[in-house]
């Protein structure tokens, strides 16, 4: 399966997620067919896409001329074959029901000849299970966006057990052409990365609320004004390097716990993070200082906004 040049895209299921995905493809110059089962849904999708493009104009991400051109590239339809026939890349974003997704992919597999890539936005089901409904599972991938898709830059690209590496390459390159930050997974696991992490956090949050330790408002405040804000700029492992892996190691020991093996190994090698120039990342030159300054500048900017709005 050779890599495919993408010119025309079909978005199957243009609801809140799909409309945003369609708007982004259109913004970057792709002709986009948007499929919904009802005319009312298609009209709502066009309105949502227009709203997204207008907001990009308002914030000077694009010009009004670019927004108008993008809107003109969107073609709503209630005919699945009309939407998918001739598409070089198909993005499915229907309801998270395995039976429905398999039904859609079985139809798409007959409408779209290889090497058209068929992508699902699922995060709850395995790509392999969805691809099992097709005769060409080698071209089925996941391109998992995060809501709102037109403004959150990350996309997870995930193979099924039989996905051809060329299909993954095509999908990843297309996402990069949309100026996305792409995480290409090596294996097919339910929830992928982002939703597995969010799931763990969600379960702990529910426990804290159930036990009366925190209210929903307190939880949101802790995330929005606390560690969530900080992690926007440092992620998890950069933050460990900033804190110092020896400190993390010592905390675990102090609690009678065995430190995580990758941290233990680095500490034993003297790779303690930013302080020593190497931890989970290489901190050459003044890269550590630059990250800390950028993080602090952004935190100050957001703090000023909070003060002006009365949030703090």
Steps between C-alpha positions, in 0.01 A plus 500: 500500500674815381464837671210698358477869413193646669282752318143411596379403846173356625385549859241241598295619795535878515373561851681717753829314445462431130400858414817628665713244316335596171558871564868437560546296183321774304712769662812329365370479145340156476162447337283339767178303469308491829258211546210498743186289492264798519486833319452681833823346630686611188372854537609503863843367401544779245403755763748356750778491241428861399504602865839333547646672194359835611662460842831430328450827312410690815820380669707572186594137451375535142358781288133545411584414140655172616196428718263563208710281272503225763123515536462470123701176508244334731238290324226356723307192388267234638620243245786285629612390155498856371717607795754219484530424128819654368634592845872448557458494877190419705459607862220333696361673806160337561359403839722280716312177428708210371216352296438835328866558426539151355194553284639831370843355429355202318318742269802728459716201414274429202464863390866604525757291316850461645725681567247745648572513873203443730550667838289476814485756778425232758687488828280246674533212255795321347581592142536127432137434598369776272726389214368143529185614320703578186670293232798738507596542868848604391372851422303559822655726764391722787554874489380592846439870558424676827204732538492769364694341211561823308674662800671212684816414307557136601385206288572138590561281194448133580536182293290187515666160501491484120555867413759561232781733620439707185146577618637618834758714319231651277277583795786641708630715213150631434457598864838676491383689190218630721766623745406233754728356766490131413547209739539175304429199720676171437208279601123492516375549857155626607510860617837557331713736715300813577176338605677235708668777698175695526323183609735445793458863608123473463478192721700667776288815472183297543646336811590838651147629442330179619699506824410864563862612479433748219212660314483513118582873520808432712619233256465736205683779686789270592537391138442835328700720739748238619679209342296508178618848416861412568492178300395691191859618468704219656299183448588225746857393434639849440349588838683207664826622348428849633422374852800270498494123470700465820221686682235267352718202592537625857126561536423142402760362741371724777155347460637149510440450128734363237577777246388447143775310321568758224547768769717272712727420204547865411575602856761224525661638182497852639241616245287710731321725251552866417756544778744254341403565138341161449202308635213380288607777261835643395527858630783640292605863511237723659197295389396435861516869586305589184223255587474629855487861381237424234290309753520780754415765241193305393393441860528871571295579188223266610515622860450859381198388296357328807552811712338723238200269466460460876568125491764549770 
